[in-house]
Amino acid sequence: MNSIQRIVGAVGLVGLLAGAGCKKTSDNTLNYRSAIDTYYSSRPSCLWSDEVKFPVQADTSDVSKTTGYDALVDQGLLQRTTAEKKRFILGSKQVTNYDLTDKGRSAWTADQSQPGFGNFCYGTRKVSSIDSATPSNSQPGATTTVNYHYTLSGTPGWATAAETQTAFPQVKNDVTGPLTAVASLTNTTNGWAVSGAPKPASGADGTIVQ
């Protein structure tokens, strides 16, 4: 075997090894990271665990409801107007109406399954490290439980504002990161994928793959 043949053979061997390492069904942390990132790429972290619909109306005296909306008014996502709502026998009460601004509409993530409903989302989970995984293998149907750290990417300016983080403490917790989480993965014919996860949700409560 001449020197050229040796070089060609070595290159071919490296290529085969690299191909094996990149196989989507391989039992390795690279594929675990890819599976979790892929799952969350279409499941951003959002303010409310359930989608909401604007305009909404809140009792002016109910701070628990108005504080969050007022923080979004401060960030230019909502506009606020006050009104008087008549009540049977008891007279009337002051209410505050909140609706999306143009800036709010551009930041709004619409719920495709519920026309008119949506959420304000503030980042997408990205794995920063795979910390541990239960023993598994590269065969279809194999499972593993993965402990990992993650951060949020693509966080908008309104989510880092003090007013927003005071009104929505989970936002501050999420964007500060890194955070820990656990994912259950299953090996499919198309590679590793998150399994047994609840419906797409939510940033504000921060719990998805448990």
N, C-alpha and C positions, 0 to 999 in steps of 0.2 A: 504493500500500500504506500503510494507516494504521499508527499506532504499535502497536496491539494485534496486528495481523497480523505486524509485525516481531518482536515479543516471542515470539509463538507459534512463528514460524519458527525463531528462534534457539534456543528451548528444544528444539524437535524436532531441530535439528542437533546440539546437545549430547548429546541422548539417543542419536542414531545413533552418534556418535563413542564415547560411553561403552559402548554395546552392542558395538561392534567391538572395543574394548579388552578387554572381559570375555569375549570368545569363547574357549572352552576350547582351540580348535585354534590360536589365535594364537601366533606365534613370539615369546614374551616371557618375561622373568624371573618375572613373577607366576605364569604357568602352570607354569613349571619348579618353582618353590617348592611350588605346590599338589600337583603330581604326586609329588614326593619325600615331602612331609608325609603325603599319603594312603597311600603305600606303607608308610611306617613306623608309621602309626597302629595297625596290627594286628601289628606286629613289634617289640615292645619289646626293649630291651637287657636281657640276663639273665646270671646268674652263670656258668652252664655252657653250653658250646657244644652239648652233647648233654643231653637231658632225663634226669633221674634219678628213681629210685623209692625212697621211704622206707617202712619202716625200712631202714637200711644198717648194715653192721658193718665196723669197721676195726681193724686191728692197733694196739694201744695204742702200740707203739713206732714206728709208721710216721708220723712227723711230717708228711710230705708230704700224707698223706690226712686226718689229724685236725685240722690247723691251721685249715683252712677251715670244717669242721664246728663246731669249738670257738668260732670267731668268731661263728657263727650261734647257738650256745648262749648266748653272752654277750648277744646281742640279743633273746633270748627266742623265736627262731623254731624252735629245735630243743631237744629234751631229751636228756640223755645218761645212759646207765647202763653200768656195767662188768660184764664176765662173764669166765668162763674157758672157752676152747674146747679140747676134746680133739683131739689130733692122733695119727694112727696112728704107733705106735712112738716118736715124739719126745715123747710126753707131752702137755702142754697149754700154751696161751699165753693171755696177757691180751688181751681184745678190748674195744672200746667200741661200744656200740649207740647209734645216733642215730635219733630219730623226730621227726615234726612235733608242735609244741605247738598249742594252739588259736590262738594268735597267728600261728604259722607257717602254719596251714591258711588263715587269712584273707588272708595275703599270697601264698599259693601260686598260681601260674599253671598250671593243669592242661593237659596235652597231650591234645587231643580225639581224636587219632589213636592214642594209646597209653594205654589206661585204667591209672590208677595212677601214671603218669609226669608229670613237670612240672618247674618251674623257679622260682627266685626272680628276678623282674624288677625293675629299678630305674629305669626311665624310658623315655620315648619320644622318639626323635630329632625335633627341630624345626629347620628351616632358619633360620639367622639372616641369611645373606647368600648371594646368587648372585654368585660372583666372576668367572666367565667361562663362555662356552659356544661350541662350534664352530658355524660358519655353518649355518643351516638355513632352513626355510620353513614355511608354515602348511598344507601339503598332507598328507593322510593318507599314512603310510608314511615321512615324513621323520624323520630321526634327528638327535640332537645329543649331545655329551658335555659334561656340566656339572660344573664345579668349584665347590664350595660350602663354607661354614662351617655348623656346626650345634651346638646345645646339647641337653641332655636336659631334658625337662619331666616333672613328676610324680614326682620322685625322693623315695622314702620316707626317714624318719629313719635306719633301720637301715643304709642304704647310705652315709650320710655319717659313720657312726661310725668312729673310728680303728681299732678292732679289725677291722672288715670291710675297710677299705681297705688295711690291712697284709696281711691274708690274701688279698685279691683286688686286686692292684695296678691291674688294668685298670679297676676300678670308680672308683678315685680319679682316674684319667686321664680317664675318661668324664664324670664329674660335675663336674670342674673346668672343662672346656671354655673357650671354643669349640674345636671340632676341625674338621679339614678332611677332605673326602671327595670322591669322584668318582662320578657317576651317568650311566648311559647311558639316554637317553629316546627313545621313539618316539611319533610323532604318530598317534593313532588317530581313528576317527570320533567317539569320545566325548571326545577331548582327549588331552593329553600324559600318558604313563604310563611308569613305570620299566620297562625291558626288559632281558632277558638277566641278571637277577639270580639268585643262588643261592637255596636254600631259606630260609625264614624262620629267622632266627637272630640272634642271639646277642649278647649284649653283651660277654661276657667276652673274646672275641677281637676284637671291634670291627670286623670287616670284613664288609661286606655288599655294597654296590654298588661294584664296582671295575671 
